[in-house]
Amino acid sequence: MAWLGFAKLARPALCSLPAASGHVAAEIMDNVRALIVDDSSVMRKIVERSIRQAGINLAEVKEAANGAEGLGVLKDGAVDLILCDINMPVMDGIEFLRQLQSVDSAKGVPVVMITTEGSESHVVQALSMGARGYIRKPFTPEQVKEHVVPLLEGKK
């Protein structure tokens, strides 16, 4: 399978399983506001594209180049989903998670770490600090769907 950054992949169909509220899964995936935190602007665009290809309709995408910028973005408004790299300058993803706990607008917002970090200790640390999942780079839209859609379904 080609790496996301360079392949145009077909948009997978959403299953229409009823959610607890009686809405179909497609409705849960509509109008999602996401924050993508990564020091690479190219990677932020790849993450955004993979979310869309996973069948998630993004109403708004906010971007930040590091954790400190991400915290600043959250002061300007709430989001439904945060995707965050671990290794970044200024403030890494672990410190971002630590400080995110005191941000009222982020309470209950699922955080998925997207990283090249191969160290189990970093992943375990992120999960213990509140991350709800992680995806290793490179990734496919199917992997994003597998890790993100259940978190959004659980949030609504």
C-alpha positions, -999 to +999 in steps of 0.1 A: +000+000+000+014+034-009+022+059+018-006+084+024+014+115+015+017+105-021-012+082-029-048+092-037-068+065-020-105+058-024-127+071+004-139+041+023-176+037+030-188+043+065-207+015+082-241+027+095-242+012+129-266+029+153-250+048+181-263+049+216-283+081+208-300+064+178-280+084+152-261+065+125-223+064+125-222+088+095-239+115+116-213+110+144-186+116+118-201+149+106-189+184+115-159+172+136-136+200+148-100+187+150-067+201+163-036+186+147-004+193+165+028+184+146+060+204+139+059+194+102+033+214+082+034+187+056+026+160+082-003+181+095-018+181+060-012+144+056-030+138+089-059+160+078-062+142+045-061+108+061-089+118+085-110+129+056-102+097+037-112+077+068-147+091+062-147+118+089-163+151+078-141+178+092-160+210+098-129+228+111-092+220+113-070+239+137-032+235+134-003+240+158+034+234+153+041+224+189+023+217+222+026+253+234+008+266+202-017+238+206-026+250+241-030+285+227-053+273+199-075+256+225-080+289+243-097+302+212-123+274+211-132+238+217-125+209+195-139+173+192-106+156+185-069+162+190-041+144+170-007+151+183+029+142+176+052+132+204+086+146+193+083+184+187+105+214+196+094+240+222+068+216+239+066+179+230+035+158+230+040+144+265+042+179+281+013+190+259-008+161+274+004+170+309-007+207+305-039+197+286-054+183+318-058+219+331-076+232+300-114+232+306-123+233+269-103+200+264-120+180+291-133+148+276-117+154+242-100+123+228-063+127+221-046+103+196-008+104+194+006+101+159+043+094+160+074+078+146+084+071+182+092+034+185+098+035+222+072+016+242+079+038+272+068+070+253+036+053+242+028+040+277+036+074+292+013+091+267-015+066+274-011+070+311-014+108+308-047+107+290-041+099+254-068+076+242-047+059+214-018+062+192-009+056+155+026+050+142+038+068+111+035+059+083-002+051+085-032+045+063-067+060+063-079+026+074-057+028+105-069+063+113-105+051+109-098+021+132-083+043+159-103+075+157-139+066+148-146+046+180-133+075+200-157+099+183-186+075+186-179+072+223-178+110+227-211+118+211 
